[in-house]
């Protein structure tokens, strides 16, 4: 696929790294900063074009006429929309994706489409990150909560702790502990190394366990892996930017929420748009302020300012002062890996969260959902099976008859409102939504081809 990425910021760079690593993609990146593009070209097999992201001549030089997809990821909503408009009007680029941050634009559903601004898919990293954090708060004890099949199925990552009923026992005992719950452990990471589990695999304390289950059963399975966590009541949010305000709005009706912002005028503006949350003017890395606000009684402290160093420092301080769980928004992958191994409980990566939405539109076959895992090393995808036994490599076949590559496992099947966990003799039917966990992303292309109509079935 020929992909044109407009904007080499943090999200654009992450997308370029992921997409350029796949042999089937030809990636071109446009940005006005020549030094940034030179660095990318030194590291990746990509083509770069220096220039204004929406100028017709720049997009023409970048190959918009031949591109299958344009992904506009600059920091300007207006620039992204204009780039899509130019690509559509002058070059008839088939698929156009734009990063849109302003809620005022996203609140108008008729603003984008064939007869309006020609954006096929809008992506709001702020909205995606907010939803991600809300899921982590709803399910205490989870490191990641990922949705499939319109919310009917969740893939959850958690760290096994002493006190969990299954810790120290083989996975085959899971069904004995919770006999009326269908779930599967699809992967275990121990010491950073992935393990494809079977019934004899013993869960050890400290393991990062990925399991899949229907939404209603998530808490029950979590309790098997760790001592039951108390529900979240009090939340302190550091940073009153787009994400901080979105998060406060989403949580203030169900939780006690405090927002801290160091800009006095911004704090005043935030207080006017929030109904129940308390807004404080101050520095979230100020020990005296945190102590005054009883940080030791906070169930969750989440730092979402625009400065990742400030997020790291304030979260570490809050943890030292007694906050039960701390989260920090961190853009640099190397920072995220370092801090999550130490004081900070959860490092939140906007790029990895956003990347999944992009990948769902790049994948072959009818792939409707993609989640990037383990800093991009693994993926979980939701693919829809089409066709029949004559023109499909999956429809009409039992799971143990499907030639999955090493490191890929079918975890669950969603058939209408029915959620089926994988059994070796379960046959896939047309229109089934199949959830697949892939520990080695080099095998993704092979998995995708299984779901293409007319694929060679021999």
PyMOL commands that set and color helices and strands:
alter all, ss='L'
color gray80, all
select helices_A, chain A and resi 10-20+34-43+56-62+77-91+103-106+109-111+125-138+149-151+171-177+215-225+242-251+264-273+287-292+295-297+308-320+333-340+350-360+374-376+399-401+441-450
alter helices_A, ss='H'
color red, helices_A
select strands_A, chain A and resi 2-6+26-31+47-50+69-72+95-99+121-123+142-148+153-159+183-190+193-195+208-214+234-238+256-261+278-281+300-303+325-329+346-348+367-373+378-384+408-415+418-421+433-438
alter strands_A, ss='S'
color yellow, strands_A
deselect
rebuild
show_as cartoon
